[in-house]
Amino acid sequence: MNVGQQEAGRNSSAKAASVWEVLRVSTKLGLTSFGGPVAHLGYFHDEYVRRRKWLDERSYADLVALCQFLPGPASSQVGIGIGIARAGLWGGFAAWAGFTLPSVVALALFAFVLQGYDLANAGWIHGLKIVAAAIVAHAIVGMGQKLTPDRDRVTIAAAAATITLLWPEAYVQVFLILVSGMLGLRLYRGSKETAGHHIRISIRKGVAVGCLALFFVLLVTLPLLRQAADIEWIALFDSFYRSGSLVFGGGHVVLPLLEREVVPTGWVSQEHFLAGYSAAQAVPGPLFTFAGYLGAMSGGMTGVAAATIAIFLPSFLLVVGVLPFWSELRSNPNVQGALVGINAAVVGILLAALYDPLWTTAILSAADFALALLLFIMLVYWRLPPWIVVVVGAIGGVLLEYL
């Protein structure tokens, strides 16, 4: 074996070791990262930046800013980006798999256990609905403080909430995101942030452009293929791919999109939908793994695979496609201004989701409101882990049956 072959072999072994290292570390995070996307970013910072020093502080902040801009689950996208920076495309896949699959498996098993049971009148299910209302209210408070601090952004959020409630179709949310981005461009073009350091990415720009092209091709052709083929798993893949492609603001905002895809079609009942959404709060990892639960309910193991891959595939394509260009893009004041408007609209869409379907199906009496208030206080002021709040909510729902 010549020197060149030996060097290639060492490089290949080192790359494989890096991929396995990413998978091992991300799996540990996938098993222990409770608390939602903001908490996940804290876990990532502690593990990847402070302990392992895979990125510096500025590069990490720059990556987080990119993933806040893209549609999809921000924490998963940050993990994918870190994996790519560490070990290339396979590193990005390993980071996604390790962080995501533990909660997919847990929620799919939960779905299979629930199937065949009549949950419409179960007290603990009603308690989980109340938990979901409290958690979304908590998210609105936190996001509202950061993303709508002035009169103009509060107005954008209120308008987005009103329009979403009056016209609940999915395409209306896309329209709102576009209009809010244009308003942000006009009102906040001058807002500037310090750009981070360049993140070293080994992805060629041709590959990046190909991923962006594939993202848009799938977004356009999947609905057409769904109509032409009339095959259930293709319809499922289309619904979840579209949801993963069009949701800005992270996991909670995908709730109304998914609800309108799977409940009216009869794939999942309203009771099973809200039970699974609440259960998703009790497991670690990204909230988008809720798709695995919905896929299990609607299509068994095939549904789990189709829904999970479909809802995360847009994020992977977008991160790979945009990451090589982000340093130049983020310094553009037009992009920064549009992002301000989009984030305000996200708060409004989330507020609409709090009312419908959560509030209208969960808060049916004064006792329900009292339980929701207790759970909200546990989250916001006692700062208890979400799984404890879920357990208390389920027990509270059972106790409410005796009042």
N, C-alpha and C positions, 0 to 999 in steps of 0.2 A: 504493500500500500504506500503510495507516494505521499509527500508532505501535504499537497492540496487535499487529497482524500481524507487524511487524518484531521486536517483543520475543519473540513466540512462535517466530518463525523462529530467532532467536539462541539461545533456550533449547533448541530442538530440535537445532540444530547442536552446541551445547555438550554435550548429552546423548549424541549420537551419537559425538562425539569422546571422551567419557569411556568409552563402551563399547569403542571401538576401542583406547583406551589400556589398559583392563583386559585385553582379549584379547591385546594385544602383550606386556604384562608377564607375564601368566600363561603364555603360550606359551613364553617364555624360561625360566620356572621349570619348565614341563613337560618341557623338553628337557635340563635340567641338574640337577634335584633328585633325586639319588641318596640312598639310605641309609635309606628307611623313614619312617614318619609323624613320629617325633620329629625327625629331621633336616629333614623338610619344614617343620615348624613353625619351625625355626631359619632356614631359607631365607626363609620368609614374613616373619618378624620383621625380618630384615636388609633385605629388599626393600620391604615395605609400611610398616613402622613407622620403621626407622632412616633409610633412604634417601629414601623418598617421603613419609613422614609422613602417610599416608592415615588412620591411626589413632594414638592415643596409647598409651602403654604399658598403662595400666589398661584401656582399651577392648579392646585386643588380648587381654589376659589374660582378660577377661570373656567374649569370644567363644570363646576356646579352652576355657574351662570349660563353656560351653554345649555345644560339639561333643563334648566328652568324655562328657557326659551322654546325648546322643542315640545311638541305634543307627546304625551305618554308619561310613564311613571318616572319621576326625576331621580329617585334613589337608585332604581335599577339601571337607568341610563348612566349615572355617575359610575356605578360599579362596572358596567360594560366598558366605559371609557378608560377607567383605571386598568382593567384587564388588558385592553388593547395597548395602552402605553407600556405595560409591563412585558407582555408576551405576544403581541400581534393579534391577528384576528382570532386565533384559537384561544388566546388568553381572554379576549372579550367574551367568547362563548362560554369558557370555563367559569368566568366571573358571574355571568348570568345564570348558568345551571346551578352553581353552588348556592347562590343567594336565593334562587326562586324555587327550585324543585322540592325542598323540604316542606314548604307550606302548601305547594300544589298537592303533594301526596296526602298530607293531613286533611286538607279540605275535600279532596276526592273521596277519601275513606269516610269522612263525615257525611257526604252526599249519599254514598251507597247505604250507609246505616239508616238514613232518614227515609229513603225511598220505600214506598209501600205503607207509610204511616200517614194517618189523617192528622195534620197539624193545625187545622184551621182554628180549633178551640183549645189548643194546648196552652196552659198558663205560662210555661217557661218560654214558649215561642213569643208570646205577647211581651214578656219581659225583655227578650232579645230585640224586639222592635223598638222598645223604649231605649235600650242601650244604643242602638243605631242613631236614634234622634239626638241623644246626649252627645255622642261622639262627633256627629256632624256639626252640632251647635258649637262644640269646642273648637273644631277646625275653623269655623266661620269667624269666631272671636280672634283667634291667632292670626289668620290670614288677613282679616279686615284691618287689624291694627297696623300691619306692615304694608299692605298693598293699597289701602284706601285711606291715607292720612289727611286728605284735603277735600275741599268741596267738589271739585271737578271729578275726582275719582270716585267719591261716594255717589255722585250723580250717575256716572257710568255704571256702577254696580247696581244701583236701584233700577235703572232702566233695563239692564240685562235680566235682572230677576223678574221684573214685570213682564217683559216680552216672552221669557222662557215659560212662565206660568200660563200666559194667554195663548201662546202658540208652542206647544211642547214637542214639535217635530225635531228630529235630529239635525236636519239641514238648517233650522233656524239658529241653532247654536253655532254652526260654522259661520253663518252670516254675522252673528253677533261678534265673534272673534275677529272677523275681518274689519267690520265697522269700528270696533273698539281700537284695533290696531291703527286705523287711519286717524281716529280722534287723538290717540296717544301721540302719533307722529306730528300732528298739528299743535297739540298743547304742550308736549314735553320733549320736543326735538332738542332743546338745549341742555337737557339733563345729561350729565356725564359721569362716568365711573372710571376709575383707574384700571387700565387693562392689565391682565396678569401676564406672567412669563409665557413664552411659547412652550407648548407641550410637545415633546418629541414623539411623533407618530410615524410608524414605518409603513403606513398605508399609502400606496400610490394614488395620485389624484384621479387617474383613470378609473381605478377601482371604486373610489368614492363617488364619482359621477355615475358609474354603473349602478351603485346601490340606490342613489337618489332616483335614477330613472326607473329602477324596478319598483321602488316605493310607489311612484305615481302610476305606473302601469297596472300594478295590482289593485290600486284604489279605484281605477276606472274600469278594469276588465272583470274583476270579481263579481260585481252586481250583474253584468251582462251574462257571464257564465252561469250564475245562479239561476237566472231566468231561463236560459237555454237548456241547462242540464236537468233541473228539477231533482237534484240529489241532495239529501238532507245534510250530509257532512260539508258539502260545498256551501250550502246556505249558512250553516253554522260558521264556517271559516270566514265567509264574507261579513257576517254580522260582527264578529269579534275583531276582524282586521280593521273594519271601518271604525269601530269604537276605539281601538288602540291608536288609530291614525288621527282622529279628530278631537281628542280630549286634551285640553290644556289644563294645567293646574294640579295634576297628580291624581291619586287613587280615588278620593272621595267624589271628584267631579265626574268620574266615569259612571257613577251610580245611575243617574237618570238615563244616560245613553244605553247602558246594558238593560235596564228595566224595560225600556221601550222596545228593545230588540227581542227579549226572551219571554216576557210575560204576555203581551198581546198575541204572540204567535202560538201560545200554549205549550211552549217548550218547558217552562218552569212556572209553577203557581206563585201568586203573590206571597203566600205564607212561606214557601220554600225559599223564595228569593231573599226575603228579609232575614230569615233564619240563617242563611248562608252568609249574608253580608255581616251580620253580627258575629258569627263564628270566625269570620276572617279577621276580626279585631283581636281575637284571642290567640292567634298564631303569629310567629315571627315572620319576617320577610315582607315583600311588597303586597299592597292591597290588590293589585291587579291579578294575583293568584286566585282571587275570587272567580275568575274565569274558569279555572279548573273545576271548581265546584259546580258552576252552571253547566259546563260541558258534561260532567258526570251525570247530572240530573237529566239532561236532555238527550245524551247520546252514548252513555256508558264510557268504556275506555277509549273508543274512537273519539267521542265527544271531548274527553279530557285532553287528548293529544291535539285535536284540531283547535279547540278554544284557546289552550295555553300558547301554542305556537303562534296562532293568528293574532292574539292581542299583544304579544311581545315582539313579533317580527317587525312591525313598523318602527319601534324604538331602536332595534338593532340596525336596521337599514339607515335610519336617520343619523344615528351616532357615527356609524362608519362613514356615511356620506358627507357629514358636515364637519366632523372633527378636524380634518386637515386644513379647512378653510376658516376655522373659528377665530383665530387670532386677528385676522384682518377684518372679519365681519363684525366682531364685537366692538371694535373701535369706531364703528360708523354711528354717528349720533342719531341718524334716522331709525336704525334698528333699535337703539336704546329707547327712543321715544315711543315707538310702536309697542315695545314690550311693556312699558308702563301702562298703556291703555288696555292691553290684553289681560294683564294681571288683575286689573280692576274688574273687568267683565267676568273673570273666573270667580271672584267673590260673589257676584250677583247670581251666577249660575248655581253655585253651591247653596246660596240662600234659598233659591227656588226649590232645590232638591230637599232642603230641610222641611219645607212645607208639604211638598208633594213629590214622592209618595210617603215620606217618613211621618210627618206630623199627622196627616189625615188618617193614617192607618194605625198609629201607635198611641196617640194621646187622645183617649176617648172619655176620660173622666178626670175629676179633681185628684183622685188617687194616682192615676197615671202620671199626671203632671208633677205630683209630689215626688214620685219615684224618679222621674226624669231629672228633677232638680237635684235630688240627692246624688245621682250618678254624675251629673255635671260638676257638682262641687267636688266629688271624689277625684275627677279627672283634673280639674283646673286648679283647685286650692290644696287638696290633699296630695296631688301628684302621684296617685297610685298607679301601678302598672295596668294597662288595658285589660289583661286577662282577669284580674281581680274584679274590675268593674263589670265585665261580662258575666262572671259567676254571680255577683251580687244582683245584677239585673235579672238573670234567669230565676234565681231564688225569689226575688221580689215579685216577679210575674206570677209565680205559683202562689205566693201568699195573697196576692190581690184577688185570687179566685175566692178566697174565704171572707172578703170584706163585704 
